[in-house]
Amino acid sequence: MKRTLTALALWAGFCTTASAVDPITLGLNYPRTGSYKEEGLAQMRGALLAIDELNAKGGVLGRPVRIISRDTASRPDKAVNNVDRLVEDGAVMLFGGASSAVAIAASKRAKERGVLYFGTLTYSNDTTGKNGHRYMFRESNNAWMSARVLGQYLAKTLPNKNYFYVTADYTWGNTSESSLRQNTGSTDTSKHPGLKVPFPGARLEDYRNALTQAASSNADVLALVLFGDDLVRAMRIAEDLGLTKRMQIVAPNLTQSMVEQGGPGLMQGVIGTEPWTWRVPELEKSEPGIAFVKNYAERYQLYPSSSAASAYSIVHQWADAATRARSLESENLIKALEGHKYQLLKGPQEWRAFDHQNVQTVYAVKVRQRDDIMHDRTKQDYFEIVGRMDGAQAAPSLDEWKQERTAAGQPPQLQ
């Protein structure tokens, strides 16, 4: 973290002294503290790398780019206040976050301020569904996309199993659980029970109570619909209770940071999904992706996570839209982004016009065995990709999206 902040300070100083042209300011609204802080740090690293690359090529529209940031602590009220402060400090675009509640609340405020908001890690269906609007673009996949590829893999490898759900009680957790239940045939809560835990601020007793009840059930699959530090804390209790050996653990959205926090011994065998891993560019034969992995590893002495890749991609996609539109105005950028197809760090992607969802391939992943990870040259090759689904197949259709909007009392088009 110290290295990242030092780099930011040096870079900001460069921008003010190396050019008389006013820099373009981007605002990163991210978790520097709280349960999702590791994901936030990765976003800062990815964003800094992208900005340095842009400035090395002359910036955007002939102006250098700089970044300013605020800590959300994964709290929506704080994130909303941050939007005001970032805009007042000159930010023309905002991005970041690792909580869907944060992304939804902050993007609504950004819309009121006339500024685009790009969501990095925000997997709730609501982000581009019932709470979607014209000023929000989501770079990551949604919960339904995760559930479809994960459900496909689980149906093939673990058919007709009993599930027990432990879910963070907020928009991401609830929509992720609902989507996974639908895609695994576990909607009958009497046969496949579950418990909610508070978010943010769940205590160890909350996890222990939920997992003790899971241990008393006849479940074969334990679905931990938790993220960041929360997932790691629950996994430690699950291990103490012997559940990691007794049940198959499923976590709908995994990241490299979670495996690093928990350690590969604790996390081995956990099944989940990722929109990107540092092995994907090689798999998809993406030369820009391979270069990103190389440059990130050289700069930070570790391989990039999906959090870092998301922030990096957003900065480059914003810059590309501004260049094509020859404008920094939000309305012009919306027109440039809607329906835009591109390839950057993986295969084909598209900013879908009707909901601003980024449509892309999603991967089912399984954490490799600890011994395999430790014997690998990199010692950071955590995930085995066990399944994949193209974005067009995984994402909700226009009709499904309209049904969701109508059920929530929202108009059938973004406002």
MISE-650991 format. One line per field, with one value per residue (C-alpha): y, z, x. Coordinates in Angstrom, 3 decimals. Layout:
N
c2 <- (Y; ...)
c3 <- (Z; ...)
c1 <- (X; ...)
//
This chain:
415
c2 <- (0.000; 2.362; 1.754; 2.498; 5.738; 6.847; 6.175; 8.163; 11.103; 11.119; 10.799; 13.646; 15.828; 14.961; 16.034; 19.444; 20.193; 18.472; 20.107; 23.504; 21.881; 21.255; 17.533; 15.536; 14.206; 10.780; 9.872; 6.433; 5.721; 2.551; 0.569; 1.449; 0.077; -2.440; -5.992; -5.406; -3.377; -5.868; -5.571; -1.791; -1.829; -3.950; -1.419; 1.428; -0.485; -1.312; 2.266; 3.740; 1.449; 2.401; 6.127; 5.897; 4.115; 6.799; 9.631; 7.929; 8.182; 11.834; 11.581; 11.968; 14.715; 16.232; 16.493; 14.416; 12.311; 12.112; 10.240; 11.324; 8.924; 8.552; 5.628; 4.174; 1.585; -0.294; 1.977; 3.494; 6.717; 7.390; 6.562; 9.067; 11.819; 10.889; 11.505; 15.101; 15.676; 14.015; 16.024; 19.243; 18.392; 18.227; 14.565; 14.189; 10.421; 8.197; 4.485; 1.821; -0.093; -3.695; -3.533; -3.384; -1.295; 1.244; 1.199; 1.644; 4.496; 6.295; 6.011; 7.553; 10.528; 10.702; 10.882; 13.833; 15.510; 14.707; 12.420; 8.866; 6.071; 2.822; -0.100; -2.346; -5.213; -4.944; -8.277; -7.617; -8.032; -4.770; -2.653; -2.752; -4.197; -2.510; 0.156; 0.707; 4.158; 5.893; 7.143; 3.705; 1.285; -2.035; -3.550; -6.820; -9.510; -9.707; -12.367; -14.059; -14.518; -16.050; -18.319; -19.579; -20.738; -22.025; -23.804; -25.457; -26.797; -27.934; -29.664; -31.675; -32.530; -32.494; -33.323; -33.673; -32.433; -30.660; -27.058; -24.817; -21.060; -18.499; -15.093; -11.499; -9.643; -6.900; -6.474; -8.495; -11.371; -11.616; -11.460; -13.855; -16.398; -16.097; -16.515; -19.508; -21.201; -20.848; -22.213; -25.183; -26.283; -25.396; -22.968; -25.155; -23.557; -26.422; -28.818; -26.290; -23.935; -20.844; -18.029; -14.337; -12.558; -8.761; -6.630; -4.705; -5.484; -9.202; -10.630; -13.948; -15.181; -14.523; -16.774; -19.409; -19.555; -19.922; -22.510; -24.526; -24.844; -25.831; -28.547; -29.894; -30.092; -32.855; -30.492; -31.737; -28.244; -25.203; -22.011; -19.133; -16.068; -13.859; -11.736; -10.432; -10.689; -11.977; -15.093; -15.740; -15.431; -17.809; -20.284; -20.411; -21.268; -23.819; -25.472; -25.546; -27.276; -29.804; -28.540; -28.006; -31.771; -32.784; -30.475; -28.920; -25.194; -22.847; -19.082; -17.435; -14.757; -15.597; -13.376; -13.842; -11.599; -13.883; -16.904; -14.892; -13.683; -17.126; -19.022; -21.790; -24.487; -23.083; -22.204; -25.300; -26.954; -24.000; -23.536; -20.145; -17.825; -15.118; -12.773; -12.744; -14.341; -13.607; -16.874; -15.779; -13.593; -16.586; -18.792; -16.236; -15.290; -11.616; -9.793; -6.634; -8.884; -10.707; -7.353; -6.127; -9.196; -8.749; -5.009; -5.334; -8.169; -6.209; -3.088; -4.606; -7.942; -9.909; -11.012; -8.932; -9.949; -9.425; -6.310; -4.800; -5.824; -4.225; -0.835; -0.946; -1.766; 0.985; 3.682; 2.540; 2.196; 5.663; 7.069; 5.249; 6.591; 10.144; 9.884; 8.557; 11.152; 13.924; 14.991; 14.606; 15.366; 12.538; 12.500; 12.225; 9.443; 7.510; 7.541; 6.409; 3.541; 2.141; -0.885; -0.523; -3.814; -4.247; -6.604; -5.679; -8.171; -11.221; -12.155; -10.027; -7.715; -5.271; -2.396; -3.445; -0.488; -1.284; -1.886; -0.780; -4.257; -5.386; -8.648; -10.957; -14.557; -15.766; -18.622; -21.293; -21.746; -24.100; -23.258; -25.623; -27.872; -26.151; -28.449; -27.760; -24.008; -24.068; -26.229; -23.922; -21.483; -18.429; -19.632; -17.460; -19.766; -20.268; -21.105; -24.011; -22.887; -25.704; -24.120; -21.127; -19.476; -16.806; -13.508; -13.607; -16.958; -15.962; -12.478; -11.895; -11.219; -7.947; -9.553; -10.876; -7.468; -5.703; -8.149; -7.389; -3.650; -3.898; -6.026; -3.328; -0.540; 0.847; 1.961; -0.541; 1.665; 3.406; 6.912)
c3 <- (0.000; 0.879; -2.522; -4.271; -2.377; -2.977; -6.693; -6.709; -4.973; -7.349; -10.352; -9.205; -8.763; -12.272; -13.720; -12.099; -13.090; -16.441; -18.322; -18.362; -19.694; -17.046; -16.316; -16.645; -13.241; -12.634; -9.248; -7.700; -5.092; -3.541; -0.270; 1.278; 4.617; 5.677; 4.593; 0.912; 1.286; -0.586; -3.640; -3.343; -3.278; -6.423; -8.149; -7.280; -8.674; -11.917; -12.361; -11.791; -14.397; -16.966; -16.320; -16.672; -20.003; -21.246; -20.219; -21.839; -25.114; -24.680; -22.403; -23.545; -25.971; -25.586; -21.790; -19.070; -16.822; -13.032; -10.334; -6.999; -4.563; -1.537; 0.831; 0.858; 3.608; 1.670; 3.210; 0.839; 2.822; 2.820; -0.880; -1.696; 0.238; -1.608; -4.943; -4.012; -2.827; -5.861; -8.294; -6.398; -6.696; -10.471; -11.299; -14.691; -14.334; -11.279; -10.872; -8.306; -5.475; -4.339; -2.886; -5.006; -2.393; -2.710; -6.511; -6.677; -4.155; -5.451; -9.105; -8.364; -6.797; -9.734; -12.106; -10.127; -10.568; -14.306; -14.069; -15.379; -12.838; -13.813; -11.423; -10.937; -8.638; -8.343; -9.036; -7.866; -10.569; -9.345; -10.435; -14.109; -13.485; -11.401; -10.164; -13.527; -15.116; -18.032; -16.027; -14.673; -16.653; -15.052; -16.114; -14.177; -14.858; -12.827; -10.370; -12.968; -15.296; -12.463; -11.482; -15.018; -15.569; -11.990; -12.161; -15.429; -13.860; -10.609; -12.445; -14.360; -11.484; -8.415; -9.578; -7.190; -4.098; -1.018; -0.468; 2.580; 2.000; 4.199; 2.627; 3.219; 3.716; 1.093; -2.591; -3.909; -1.480; -1.941; -5.742; -5.923; -3.711; -5.693; -9.010; -7.789; -6.370; -9.715; -11.668; -9.357; -8.735; -5.044; -4.753; -2.226; 1.049; 3.146; 1.370; 0.773; 3.787; 4.395; 6.799; 6.321; 8.082; 8.433; 5.982; 6.753; 10.325; 10.715; 13.853; 14.208; 16.255; 13.265; 11.075; 13.784; 14.390; 10.678; 10.081; 13.153; 11.682; 8.357; 10.172; 11.625; 8.193; 5.608; 3.021; 0.523; -0.781; 1.412; -0.570; 1.124; -0.563; 1.064; -0.262; 0.777; 4.455; 5.230; 3.124; 4.660; 8.220; 7.447; 5.810; 8.965; 11.062; 8.487; 8.723; 12.532; 12.260; 9.758; 6.961; 4.427; 4.417; 4.683; 2.130; -1.196; -0.572; -3.258; -3.285; -6.255; -6.771; -5.994; -6.384; -6.170; -3.102; -1.167; -1.785; -0.710; 2.454; 3.482; 2.216; -0.402; 2.275; 3.617; 0.226; -1.775; -3.569; -3.296; -6.468; -7.759; -10.744; -12.089; -15.060; -15.436; -14.060; -15.040; -16.997; -19.197; -21.685; -22.579; -22.870; -25.051; -26.998; -26.020; -26.677; -24.749; -21.866; -21.847; -21.840; -18.938; -16.859; -17.602; -16.865; -13.698; -12.369; -13.063; -11.374; -8.276; -7.948; -8.026; -10.626; -11.267; -9.956; -11.602; -9.391; -10.880; -14.394; -13.994; -12.914; -15.618; -18.289; -17.151; -17.405; -20.894; -22.025; -20.738; -22.565; -25.760; -25.590; -24.944; -27.899; -30.233; -29.052; -28.946; -25.749; -21.961; -21.710; -20.135; -22.736; -25.571; -23.762; -23.206; -26.953; -27.629; -25.133; -25.862; -28.120; -28.375; -28.987; -28.184; -27.083; -24.410; -21.713; -22.967; -25.789; -27.243; -24.907; -25.405; -23.467; -24.032; -25.002; -23.241; -19.719; -19.840; -18.747; -19.968; -21.808; -21.618; -21.029; -17.430; -16.018; -13.437; -11.348; -8.655; -6.229; -6.905; -4.230; -1.957; -2.941; -6.642; -5.987; -3.852; -6.344; -9.221; -10.301; -9.681; -6.425; -7.472; -9.960; -7.729; -10.110; -12.372; -14.992; -15.011; -17.127; -19.294; -20.799; -23.483; -22.360; -24.781; -23.322; -19.695; -19.616; -19.143; -22.372; -23.178; -22.368; -19.023; -18.198; -19.058; -16.862; -13.950; -14.455; -14.751; -11.586; -9.726; -11.052; -13.260; -16.910; -19.593; -20.606; -18.731; -17.540)
c1 <- (0.000; 2.878; 4.448; 1.151; 0.569; 4.162; 3.764; 0.544; 2.183; 5.141; 2.852; 0.614; 3.690; 4.839; 1.497; 1.637; 5.215; 5.707; 2.890; 1.242; -1.933; -4.564; -4.762; -7.957; -8.981; -10.498; -11.973; -11.488; -14.171; -12.801; -12.483; -9.146; -10.377; -13.014; -13.835; -13.030; -9.823; -7.602; -9.828; -9.573; -5.782; -5.726; -8.004; -5.655; -2.698; -4.489; -5.705; -2.239; -0.714; -3.370; -2.925; 0.846; 0.382; -2.006; 0.308; 3.292; 1.357; 0.410; -2.608; -6.219; -7.280; -3.823; -4.047; -2.377; -4.577; -4.389; -6.261; -7.677; -9.327; -11.589; -12.086; -15.618; -14.929; -17.661; -20.326; -22.910; -23.387; -19.661; -19.409; -22.179; -20.386; -17.194; -18.916; -19.602; -16.036; -14.456; -16.595; -15.877; -12.167; -12.526; -13.191; -14.910; -15.434; -15.809; -15.140; -14.392; -15.971; -16.200; -19.713; -22.841; -24.643; -21.819; -21.875; -25.635; -25.777; -22.677; -23.709; -27.104; -25.363; -22.936; -25.910; -27.270; -23.877; -23.818; -20.774; -20.385; -19.809; -18.088; -18.589; -15.565; -16.585; -20.353; -22.004; -25.573; -28.188; -29.697; -26.703; -27.644; -31.113; -33.778; -31.326; -29.637; -29.509; -27.822; -24.846; -23.841; -21.667; -20.733; -17.401; -17.777; -20.359; -23.557; -24.760; -26.951; -23.968; -21.927; -24.795; -25.310; -21.744; -21.468; -24.823; -23.830; -20.624; -22.282; -25.136; -22.548; -20.195; -22.481; -26.018; -28.962; -27.137; -28.508; -27.405; -27.052; -26.640; -24.872; -25.447; -24.357; -27.623; -27.456; -28.149; -25.170; -25.651; -29.393; -29.400; -26.435; -28.182; -31.418; -29.604; -27.579; -30.665; -32.454; -29.495; -28.836; -32.417; -32.134; -35.053; -36.918; -35.784; -37.144; -34.788; -32.012; -32.087; -29.993; -29.233; -28.415; -25.556; -25.365; -23.393; -21.360; -20.356; -21.062; -19.442; -17.646; -20.624; -22.886; -20.754; -20.333; -24.078; -24.845; -22.133; -23.075; -26.561; -25.022; -23.049; -26.303; -27.933; -27.686; -26.189; -23.620; -22.795; -22.133; -22.725; -20.908; -22.351; -19.729; -16.884; -13.461; -12.514; -16.017; -15.512; -12.086; -13.419; -16.278; -13.889; -11.752; -14.789; -15.942; -12.538; -12.726; -16.111; -14.804; -17.043; -14.243; -13.684; -17.340; -18.948; -18.116; -17.635; -18.986; -18.376; -20.145; -17.476; -13.873; -10.828; -7.097; -6.983; -9.327; -7.114; -4.076; -5.828; -7.033; -4.034; -4.149; -4.375; -7.641; -9.109; -8.114; -10.994; -13.397; -15.466; -16.615; -16.439; -14.140; -14.538; -10.746; -7.583; -4.003; -3.971; -6.902; -4.936; -2.772; -5.868; -7.669; -4.529; -4.855; -1.581; -2.650; -3.701; -0.380; 1.442; -0.720; 0.137; 3.850; 3.916; 1.838; 4.020; 7.204; 5.847; 4.241; 6.075; 2.812; 0.306; -2.833; -6.240; -9.622; -10.006; -6.864; -7.866; -11.295; -9.935; -7.247; -9.852; -12.218; -9.545; -8.587; -12.203; -13.062; -10.022; -10.977; -14.549; -13.310; -10.929; -13.625; -16.160; -13.537; -15.223; -15.252; -18.978; -20.958; -23.730; -21.225; -19.368; -22.596; -23.237; -19.665; -19.889; -23.349; -23.057; -19.272; -17.455; -13.785; -11.022; -8.505; -7.458; -9.385; -11.756; -14.579; -16.490; -19.357; -20.923; -24.514; -26.692; -29.965; -28.568; -24.890; -23.836; -20.428; -21.075; -18.079; -17.026; -17.355; -15.284; -16.061; -12.912; -11.666; -8.869; -6.000; -4.525; -2.017; 0.854; 0.270; 0.264; 3.419; 5.317; 4.405; 7.103; 4.904; 3.276; 0.325; -1.376; -4.407; -7.233; -8.011; -10.509; -13.080; -15.812; -16.583; -19.633; -19.803; -21.260; -24.191; -25.273; -24.648; -26.194; -29.936; -31.802; -33.565; -36.933; -35.644; -34.203; -37.458; -39.392; -37.076; -37.498; -41.277; -41.529; -39.585; -41.805; -39.035; -39.423; -38.321; -35.399; -32.613; -33.355)
//
